[in-house]
Amino acid sequence: MEFGGSVWLFVVVGGTVLLGIAIAITMSNNRRRSRGEQRLTEAATKQLYKEEDRQS
């Protein structure tokens, strides 16, 4: 395998691994939130959607 092919292999495999790690960390953080925090997040999201709809 030539040098350029090795670099692309590293980029593709490394990117996939980093993406998997980022997704795992995010899922872990979301599971640790309490019910109150989850409700607050949902309410804030709904509020943002309502504001976007008003601006449209």
Steps between C-alpha positions, in 0.01 A plus 500: 500500500631841413540783749190692383281192542629448852414855596143466371460167678612665825265797444197281427559254784601773745199713413266207549652422839481864612138526387414183692667634814316833471165325460571272798593796722188691398274202567665450839446866595135487395433193714644664810254789501225498759131510409486867593789584272341299219170686542682834499683406181178392329322821603787716374505312168125546453537871580773538237284326240209732580725806462630372165145441377402856596795642306416304186 
